[in-house]
Amino acid sequence: MNIHELKEKPLWQMTGEEFLFLQQNSEH
């Protein structure tokens, strides 16, 4: 999974799993 690709997606198109992945990675 590529975090940069995820950040380009609108939040409402994300799955819960993708959203959690982003949150975990933004904490570091």
Number of C-alpha atoms within 10 A of each C-alpha: 7 8 12 9 8 16 13 8 10 8 12 8 10 13 10 11 9 16 15 12 15 16 11 10 9 9 6 5
